[in-house]
Amino acid sequence: MNKTKAPQISTLEAVIVLLVVLGIMSAGVIGWGLSPQVPVLLAMGVVTAWAMLRGFPWSAVNAGIKEGIDKGIVPIFIFILIGAMISTWIAAGTIPTLMVIGFKIINIQWLLPSVFIVCTLVGAAVGSAFTVTSTVGIAFFGMGVTMNLNPALVAGAIISGGIFGDKLSPLSETNNLASAVVDTDLFTHIKHILWSTLPAGLISLGLFAMLGHSSTETSLAKINQTVAVLNGHFSISALALLPIVLVFVCAGFKMPAIPTMLLNIFISAGLILFEQPELSLAKLTAIINTGFVSKTGNTSVDTLLSRGGIVSMMSMVALIVVTLSLGGLLVKFGLINQIMTPVAKHLNSDGKLVLAGVLTCIGVNVFVGEQFLSIILPGRAFRQAFNDGGLSGNALGRVLEDGGTVINYLVPWGVGGVFLTTTLGVPTVLYLPFVFFSLLCPVISVISGFTGVGMAHLNQRTAVKTKHVTATEV
């Protein structure tokens, strides 16, 4: 039985299609300020029309969509659980309690560097920038807004700290994925990415210290008013911190994200009923489903704490589905590999290899919008090129993290970017300039590639070079 041969795509054709896709999404989201779902869906329609005109069967389109979405099933479920966890944490008093404690123990004059440090520590403990942002991040965001700080700058400190901690953690999904893709030991991988992670983190801390200094005299009145409102309308107590303690306990036992969140939601719901025994089961499920609605009478507090719920994540779920579908089509039709593979074969220095790898990871983030694919696809495409160039898997692993993992949070239509915008309420394009950690990592990685500082080479590199020289001379 003869199989229909897939149409051959040239590199130029792949570049044109990808540029059209990028143009549609960037014009819609950045140029016209549209919600990303429609521009991504339009781009998906254009790619589908192109594929049909080029002779790809509809079965290939179906397969591409299915294969793309399959990679997002678990993240989709996790984000749904995060929505439920946010609303229960607010209703149980967990986030309000964190805000009150934060106002008392954190140096108000140095809020941003304090936020960055705490988010880094929490991120390192739980291994998830998403969890940091959607829990303690909301509390810190409320503190920053109360102090009249730029919301985008506060978001930048929270996100930078969360990602920094994520990169230090052995529990991080992306750390585990990157080390698996390049076939290296997890802790060796984490040790090697410190060459870019630590400098980026320290520089970010310095920048937040310079930009975030504020005067207590201009902020204390509003802070005291906010604390009074929180104390008067929420259960502020040590017991309310039980859910966040549970997160650390589960992390200590290396419990996966989904059972951790399910258990957390269950415990938080129990706390709500303990604190409000008169609350009906119908109202409790409404909080979990549609989110918590704050009714303190204080506009600022009500705006900050009316959020969460499963429904709040549905817009993001829709984006994940269409984005992964688009990414699945681009991979299925060979458009991504048609550009990556030829480039990887013609790189003849450490610096060029690192630069090309970082740019490719960024490109996959921009075109596909999915964090895991920004690690997997370039990892496959560049593995042989790095090996031929004498660079070890650790070097490639760092490239995948610095160009792939950390950049996804900066893409307006990316899974990370949309999640953060949904959670904090700050558009991606506004907080992007202040996520210093993500902006610095690829730059430091490229500098490392060209200078050789911190680069991991294969033990046999000298032997390979000697063999090449001898063969040339002969």
Secondary structure, DSSP 8 states (H G I E B T S, - for coil): ----------HHHHHHHHHHHHHHHHIIIIIS---THHHHHHHHHHHHHHHHHTT--HHHHHHHHHHHHHTTHHHHHHHHHHHHHHHHHHHTTHHHHHHHHHHHHS-GGGHHHHHHHHHHHHHHHH--HHHHHHTHHHHHHHHHHHTT--HHHHHHHHHHHHHHHHHH-TT-HHHHHHHHHTT--HHHHHHHHHHHHHHHHHHHHHHHHHH----GGGTHHHHHHHHHHHHHHS--SSGGGHHHHHHHHHHHTT--HHHHHHHHHHHHHHHHHHH-TT--HHHHHHHHHH-B---SS-HHHHHHHSB-SSGGGHHHHHHHHHHHHHHHHHHHTTHHHHHHHHHHHT--SHHHHHHHHHHHHHHHHHHH--HHHHHHHHHHHHHHHHHHTTB-HHHHHHHHIIIIITTGGG-TTSHHHHHHHHHH---HHHHGGG-HHHHHHHHHHHHHHHH-TT--B-TTHHHHHHHHHHHHH-
